[in-house]
Amino acid sequence: MSSLGKSEAMASKLASTSDGARAANSESARHRRTASRAASIAGDLRGRGRRRRSTETLDSGSFALARTDGAVADAASLLASRIRAHMAAGHLDVTLTDNRYTMLSVRRDGECNESRTGPQYRVRLHHMFADATPRVTQALAHYIGKDDKEASKVLGDFIDANQHRVRAKSSRKTSKLVTKGACHDLQDIFDGLNDQYFDGTIDATITWGQKCGKAQRRNSIKMGSYSIEDRSIRIHRSLDKAYVPRFFVEWIVYHEMLHQVHDAPVVNGRRQFHSKAFLEDEAAFEHYALARLWERDHLEQLLTY
Ligand SMILES: [Zn+2]
């Protein structure tokens, strides 16, 4: 569990002014610029995966073939060569995933400085594509290379027809997940961040917390929390307000997602949930400075819920 409050804000502020943090920041800023392009390309195919609260049983059969790393790598390079056969130019790198929400994402590198080898495409595909028909692999090529509308439709239909191959959620608490709020869609925010910062590797559920009662001034607010056992993120309902900008909700969600990536080392007998490495990663958020500033300027409003 974690909470974001004033004390945490101070800790991050300190971390972000150290030299190490700044170096990490610019490195990831470069990475991010490429990644955000990828996010927009994959936009219309994102969220085609299994919807939350699925009650279907685990379909282990379809993924059994690709269980070992070697088999996955073979299947990926085979698929890459089948896609490349339909492409005019460029270097293609395919990774197969078992993601539940992102079926396809494309990262295009080297678009700004056209190198002699042409653009580089780094593609992450759900393993359902491993044995796709030539029609689908051709559509993949057109989608990757030209962002082709028609190809996008073929792929969308293929993904829809292969829903049964998307891994069902394992036995987690069956409490109802509410992702669409009145002002902010948490699933959309989560998926965008997952693409942009984590290569789609974060596997967690997300939900708004309970509805707030009559608003009153409080001393603290736990804006987000992450449960390691359930792999679930919960965001305070009071952030689902028109005055709260999307980048701020994104920042809170991003923070909770980082908890899945970072260990919590024990320091002086206490578990440190926000290690130095964690805070450095946190500072790499695109709107980090803006979010901190916004939080400071709206603390009174945030504490009234
Ligand atoms: Zn935290």
Residues whose N, C-alpha, C, O or C-beta is under 5 A from the ligand:
A	BS01	ZN	S2 S3
